[in-house]
Amino acid sequence: MFNMKKYQINYRKLHRKMYRESSLKWRNKNIDKINKKRRELYKTNSQYKKQSIIRRNKWHNRIFAILTNIKLMSGCKICGYKRSSGALVFHHLDKDKKLFSFSIKEIKLSISNKQIIAETKKCIVLCSNCHSEIHSGITKLPK
């Protein structure tokens, strides 16, 4: 006997890439409609607003944990300080290749973990004092 549900599941498994590509095409084509609907829901539906705030906070906490671990593992490249992640900053080696800075306000939800890690590879970790000295010209970057 033919089982339609089982057939659909197997078909989807075999053609998952095709589904993914078609849904991405649809999403890219209709991104304005999607964003408009989300803005309307955010304004009118308090439950949706609460869920989106919770989702955003979870995302920020996850990104903050990744950046904190990277800072503490590497420490300042000049003086070796690695006690507090709050005193460590990312310094972009090439300002022209900089896509975004690492402030929570500037990192958008659309940026993936891979993009953030790729951006950290363009930087070195410095303590606040060494970072200020580099920008004022007192200290030079290590090679």
C-alpha positions in Angstrom: 0.0 0.0 0.0 1.2 3.5 -0.9 2.1 5.7 2.1 1.9 9.4 1.0 3.4 10.8 4.2 6.4 8.5 4.0 6.9 9.4 0.3 6.8 13.1 1.1 9.4 12.7 3.9 11.7 10.8 1.6 11.2 13.2 -1.2 12.1 16.1 1.0 15.2 14.4 2.3 16.4 13.8 -1.3 15.5 17.3 -2.4 16.4 19.3 0.7 18.9 21.5 -1.1 16.4 22.3 -3.8 13.9 23.3 -1.1 16.4 25.4 0.7 17.5 27.3 -2.5 13.9 27.9 -3.5 12.9 29.2 -0.1 16.0 31.5 0.0 15.0 32.9 -3.4 11.5 33.5 -2.2 12.8 35.2 1.0 15.2 37.4 -0.9 12.5 38.4 -3.4 9.9 39.2 -0.6 12.2 40.6 2.1 10.4 43.9 2.2 7.0 42.2 2.8 8.5 40.0 5.5 10.1 43.0 7.3 6.9 45.0 7.0 4.9 42.2 8.6 7.5 41.8 11.4 7.3 45.5 12.1 3.5 45.4 12.3 3.6 42.4 14.6 6.2 44.1 16.8 4.0 47.2 17.2 0.6 45.5 17.6 1.4 42.1 19.3 2.9 42.4 22.8 3.6 38.6 22.9 5.6 38.8 19.6 7.5 41.8 21.0 8.4 40.0 24.2 9.6 36.9 22.2 11.7 39.0 19.8 13.3 40.8 22.8 14.1 37.5 24.5 15.5 36.1 21.2 17.7 39.2 20.7 19.0 39.0 24.3 19.9 35.3 23.9 21.7 36.1 20.7 23.6 39.0 22.3 24.6 36.8 25.2 25.9 34.1 22.9 27.9 36.5 20.9 29.2 38.2 24.0 30.4 34.8 25.3 32.2 34.0 22.1 34.0 37.4 22.0 34.8 37.1 25.7 36.4 33.7 25.3 38.5 34.9 22.3 39.7 37.9 24.3 40.6 36.0 27.4 42.3 33.1 25.5 44.6 35.4 23.5 45.2 38.4 25.9 46.9 41.6 25.0 49.5 41.0 22.2 51.8 43.8 23.5 51.8 43.5 27.3 50.2 40.0 27.8 47.3 41.3 30.1 44.4 38.8 30.2 42.7 39.2 33.6 39.5 41.0 32.6 37.7 40.8 29.2 36.2 44.2 29.8 39.7 45.7 29.6 40.5 44.0 26.3 39.5 45.3 22.9 39.7 44.1 19.3 42.0 46.3 17.2 41.5 46.0 13.4 44.8 45.6 11.6 43.5 47.0 8.3 40.7 49.6 8.6 39.8 49.1 4.9 38.9 45.4 5.4 36.8 46.2 8.5 33.1 45.1 8.0 31.8 46.1 11.4 33.1 46.9 14.9 32.5 44.8 17.9 30.1 47.0 19.9 26.9 45.3 20.7 25.0 48.2 19.1 26.7 47.7 15.8 26.6 43.9 15.5 23.2 43.1 13.9 21.2 39.9 14.4 21.7 39.0 10.7 25.4 38.5 11.3 26.3 34.9 11.8 28.8 33.4 14.3 31.1 32.5 11.3 31.1 36.1 10.2 32.0 37.3 13.6 34.8 34.8 14.0 36.1 35.8 10.5 36.1 39.4 11.6 38.0 38.6 14.8 40.7 37.0 12.6 41.3 40.4 11.0 42.1 41.9 14.5 44.5 41.6 17.3 43.5 41.7 21.0 44.9 44.6 23.0 44.3 46.0 26.5 42.8 49.4 26.7 46.1 51.1 27.6 48.0 49.6 24.7 45.2 50.3 22.3 45.2 54.0 23.4 49.0 54.2 23.0 48.8 52.7 19.5 46.2 55.2 18.4 48.1 58.1 19.9 51.3 56.9 18.2 53.3 56.1 21.4 53.5 52.4 20.8 53.8 50.5 17.5 52.0 47.3 16.7 53.9 44.0 17.1 54.8 42.2 13.8 
